[in-house]
Amino acid sequence: MHRIRFLVLFLLPIIAAACAATAEENAGDSRLRVVSTVSPITNIVYNIGGDRIILSGIVPEGVNSHTFEPAPSDAIKLSQADLVFLNGLNLELPSLRLAKANLKEGAEIVQLGELTITPDEYIYDFSFPKEAGNPNPHLWTNPIYALKYAEIVRDKLIERDPANADYYRANYEAFAKRIADLDEAIKATTASIPESQRKLLTYHDSFAYFAPRYGYEVIGAIQPADFSEPSAQEVAALIDQLRAEQVPAIFGSEVFPSPVLDQIGREAGVSYVDTLRDDDLPGEPGDPNHSYIGLMVYDLKIMAGALGGDPSLMDGVDVSNIPGPDNAVEQTQ
């Protein structure tokens, strides 16, 4: 306890000094200061706000967003923000607590998930059981929900910065057109997969809101709610299920490496694909495909290729960002 208190007392003057220095640096910049969390949300905010906002994403790419603990330096960004966009649905509780503790007067925290669906639409599953009280938070894998996120972002930016309302509206309309194209491409690509093979078994269930829109069946997820490895009984049951349903492939994640999935795949006689991305954008900042839409296209190509469909049907989707490269986003490292 004394060590924690000492650490807090030690950091307070450092944070205060950093805040003062940053405030001085940005004294002549009247743009909205916006903080977001996971990369898909940061990218959606960027597509609407572009260069008319100063945007910081505080959850680095390639980390487990469910267990991410913000750094003391993130308190500085949050204390200076006019708007803080979180996914919500209990995904980023440490970041939410830090945002509330450091929110400046007049600033606002926006939890996008709670504004997009109602509690009766929450999905609970193996990784997110209802008794634990945390619904599956991965709404963004459903592009229609991602568009709702963009709509909320647009309206909040206009409310705070009406002088740039036309810019935000134009970016939203262009983003909505790309989402419509993405939606149609996903439908066409899914149609190329034999209906009996449109089944998803993943390590972490990120596709619970994606599956019902496009006609996939989520038959299981490996990672339990406490982020441990599944029990031997659970592994055996999944192997039996895969053999019975004759699923051609199961999917791992670059963020959640799991030797258990490799074992399950070998014993069930199915292909194990470990390159799906939950919230880690493909490419690097500034690359054309380093975007939310790029993430969805990337995942659909992997799914279609593994499940017997035609990945090339995703090739016509424009994955670039509306305002151009996203290297203007400040990302926590």
Beta strands, then each sheet from edge to edge (+ up, - down):
strand 1: 32-36
strand 2: 53-57
strand 3: 83-86
strand 4: 108-111
strand 5: 199-202
strand 6: 217-221
strand 7: 249-253
strand 8: 271-276
strand 9: 330-331
sheet 1: 4+ 3+ 1+ 2+ 9+
sheet 2: 5+ 6+
sheet 3: 7+ 8+
end
